[in-house]
Amino acid sequence: MVIKSAELETVCGVTSKLPQNSNLEIAFAGKSNVGKSSLINGLLNRKALARTSSQPGKTQTINFYRINDAFYFVDLPGYGYAKVSAKERENWGKMIERYLHTSEKLVLVFLLIDIRHEPSANDKMMYDWIVHNGFRPVIIATKLDKIKRSQIQKNIKIIRTKLEMDNEDLIFPYSALSKQGREEILDYIDSVIESDV
């Protein structure tokens, strides 16, 4: 897949009405500091379309990026960040739930997990929640450049076991630094869009 154009089209806060898009949507969920903005920028070959921050919890809205005038990347608020109030966390949760429940164009949900650590209780909860909403999340194991090559398979196995994934469920290791995994993820998105059109 070649990314020809990408723009931030819609930003939804807690009380915003979600857009009724006519094109397919691909959502990205993950913990606040897992590298979601870096992944989206990396996939789109942009430096700063999705805002990255050294302060986790920056994405407090649902952001819709229009790609190639053909489909959307949907960046969901990061979860599990301690420095926001319980009320704020609850609002983000409701926002994500509302989106998963009501989007008619959502065809794929990526869940980002830091490959260096075993999935947290929040990761497991998010995974189960996405499944409960009728989707099979595809895992992107981020921060691949932070571990040794010899650790990759072992760490992927830990993620698979902790989340209680089926053997055929997909995990894509990804490095924002080297862009390793980028082509595989884009090819997979391509195949999902093709089969849904």
C-alpha positions as CSV (number, residue, x, y, z in Angstrom):
1,M,0.0,0.0,0.0
2,V,1.3,3.5,-0.9
3,I,0.2,6.3,1.3
4,K,-0.5,9.3,-1.0
5,S,-2.4,11.6,1.3
6,A,-3.2,11.8,5.0
7,E,-4.9,14.5,7.0
8,L,-6.5,14.9,10.4
9,E,-10.2,15.3,9.5
10,T,-12.2,15.0,12.7
11,V,-11.4,15.3,16.4
12,C,-14.1,14.1,18.9
13,G,-14.1,14.9,22.6
14,V,-16.1,13.3,25.3
15,T,-19.3,15.0,24.4
16,S,-18.8,15.2,20.6
17,K,-21.1,13.4,18.2
18,L,-19.1,10.7,16.3
19,P,-18.9,11.2,12.6
20,Q,-21.0,9.1,10.2
21,N,-18.2,8.2,7.8
22,S,-18.9,6.5,4.5
23,N,-15.4,5.0,4.2
24,L,-14.0,2.1,6.3
25,E,-12.3,2.8,9.6
26,I,-9.3,1.1,11.2
27,A,-8.8,1.8,14.9
28,F,-5.7,1.9,17.1
29,A,-5.9,1.3,20.8
30,G,-3.2,1.1,23.4
31,K,-1.8,2.3,26.7
32,S,-0.8,5.9,26.9
33,N,2.9,5.4,26.5
34,V,2.9,2.5,24.1
35,G,3.9,4.6,21.0
36,K,0.5,4.9,19.2
37,S,1.2,8.3,17.7
38,S,4.7,7.2,16.6
39,L,3.2,4.1,14.9
40,I,0.6,6.2,13.1
41,N,3.2,8.7,11.9
42,G,5.4,5.8,10.9
43,L,2.7,4.1,8.9
44,L,1.8,7.3,7.2
45,N,5.5,8.4,6.7
46,R,4.8,11.6,8.4
47,K,6.9,13.3,11.1
48,A,4.2,14.8,13.2
49,L,0.7,14.3,11.9
50,A,-0.3,12.4,15.1
51,R,1.0,14.4,18.0
52,T,3.7,12.6,20.0
53,S,4.6,13.7,23.5
54,S,7.0,12.8,26.2
55,Q,3.9,13.2,28.5
56,P,1.8,10.0,28.2
57,G,-1.9,10.5,28.0
58,K,-1.7,13.3,25.3
59,T,-4.5,11.8,23.1
60,Q,-7.6,12.6,25.0
61,T,-9.8,12.7,22.0
62,I,-10.8,10.3,19.2
63,N,-8.9,11.5,16.1
64,F,-10.0,10.5,12.6
65,Y,-7.3,10.6,9.9
66,R,-8.5,10.5,6.3
67,I,-6.0,8.3,4.3
68,N,-5.8,8.4,0.5
69,D,-9.4,9.7,0.5
70,A,-10.3,6.0,0.8
71,F,-10.4,5.0,4.5
72,Y,-9.7,6.3,8.0
73,F,-7.2,5.6,10.8
74,V,-8.9,6.2,14.1
75,D,-6.6,7.0,17.0
76,L,-8.4,6.1,20.3
77,P,-7.4,7.8,23.7
78,G,-4.6,6.0,25.5
79,Y,-5.7,4.2,28.6
80,G,-4.1,3.3,32.0
81,Y,-2.3,6.5,32.6
82,A,-2.0,7.2,36.3
83,K,-1.8,11.0,36.3
84,V,-5.3,11.7,35.1
85,S,-8.3,11.6,37.5
86,A,-10.5,8.5,37.8
87,K,-13.3,10.6,36.3
88,E,-11.3,11.4,33.2
89,R,-10.3,7.8,32.8
90,E,-13.9,6.8,33.1
91,N,-14.9,9.4,30.4
92,W,-12.2,8.1,28.0
93,G,-13.5,4.5,28.6
94,K,-17.0,5.5,27.8
95,M,-15.8,7.4,24.7
96,I,-14.0,4.3,23.4
97,E,-16.9,2.0,24.2
98,R,-19.3,4.4,22.4
99,Y,-17.1,4.3,19.4
100,L,-16.7,0.5,19.3
101,H,-20.5,0.1,19.8
102,T,-21.7,2.7,17.2
103,S,-19.2,2.8,14.4
104,E,-20.8,1.1,11.3
105,K,-17.6,1.4,9.3
106,L,-15.0,-0.1,11.8
107,V,-13.5,-3.2,10.2
108,L,-10.2,-3.7,12.1
109,V,-8.9,-2.9,15.6
110,F,-5.2,-2.8,16.3
111,L,-4.2,-3.1,20.0
112,L,-0.6,-1.9,20.8
113,I,1.4,-3.7,23.4
114,D,4.9,-2.8,24.5
115,I,7.0,-5.9,23.5
116,R,9.4,-5.4,26.4
117,H,6.8,-6.1,29.1
118,E,4.1,-8.6,29.6
119,P,0.6,-7.2,29.0
120,S,-0.8,-5.3,32.0
121,A,-4.2,-5.9,33.6
122,N,-5.4,-2.8,31.6
123,D,-4.1,-4.4,28.4
124,K,-5.9,-7.6,29.1
125,M,-9.1,-5.7,30.0
126,M,-8.9,-3.7,26.7
127,Y,-8.3,-6.9,24.7
128,D,-11.3,-8.7,26.3
129,W,-13.4,-5.5,25.8
130,I,-12.6,-5.3,22.1
131,V,-13.4,-9.0,21.7
132,H,-16.7,-8.5,23.6
133,N,-17.6,-5.8,21.1
134,G,-17.3,-8.3,18.3
135,F,-13.8,-7.7,17.0
136,R,-10.6,-9.8,16.9
137,P,-7.9,-7.4,17.8
138,V,-4.7,-7.6,15.9
139,I,-1.7,-7.0,18.2
140,I,1.1,-4.6,17.2
141,A,4.1,-5.3,19.6
142,T,5.8,-1.9,19.7
143,K,9.3,-0.8,20.8
144,L,10.9,-3.7,18.9
145,D,14.3,-1.9,18.7
146,K,14.5,-1.9,22.6
147,I,15.0,-5.6,22.9
148,K,17.5,-8.1,21.5
149,R,16.7,-10.1,18.5
150,S,16.9,-13.3,20.5
151,Q,14.1,-12.1,22.8
152,I,11.5,-11.4,20.1
153,Q,9.9,-14.8,19.9
154,K,9.9,-15.4,23.7
155,N,8.3,-12.0,24.3
156,I,5.7,-12.5,21.6
157,K,4.8,-15.9,23.2
158,I,4.3,-14.1,26.6
159,I,1.9,-11.6,25.0
160,R,0.0,-14.4,23.3
161,T,-0.3,-16.4,26.5
162,K,-1.2,-13.4,28.8
163,L,-3.9,-12.2,26.5
164,E,-5.2,-15.8,25.9
165,M,-5.0,-15.3,22.2
166,D,-5.9,-18.0,19.7
167,N,-2.9,-19.4,17.7
168,E,-4.1,-17.9,14.4
169,D,-4.5,-14.4,15.9
170,L,-1.9,-12.0,14.5
171,I,0.9,-10.2,16.2
172,F,3.1,-7.7,14.3
173,P,6.4,-6.7,15.9
174,Y,7.1,-3.0,15.1
175,S,9.9,-0.5,15.6
176,A,9.2,3.2,15.2
177,L,12.9,3.7,14.9
178,S,13.8,1.4,12.0
179,K,10.2,1.1,10.7
180,Q,10.6,-2.7,10.9
181,G,7.1,-4.2,10.5
182,R,5.6,-1.2,8.7
183,E,5.2,-2.9,5.3
184,E,3.6,-6.0,6.9
185,I,1.1,-3.9,8.8
186,L,0.2,-1.9,5.7
187,D,-0.1,-5.0,3.6
188,Y,-2.5,-6.5,6.2
189,I,-4.6,-3.3,6.3
190,D,-4.7,-3.4,2.5
191,S,-6.0,-7.0,2.5
192,V,-8.7,-6.2,5.1
193,I,-9.9,-3.2,3.1
194,E,-9.8,-5.3,-0.2
195,S,-11.9,-8.1,1.3
196,D,-14.4,-5.6,2.8
197,V,-15.1,-3.5,-0.3
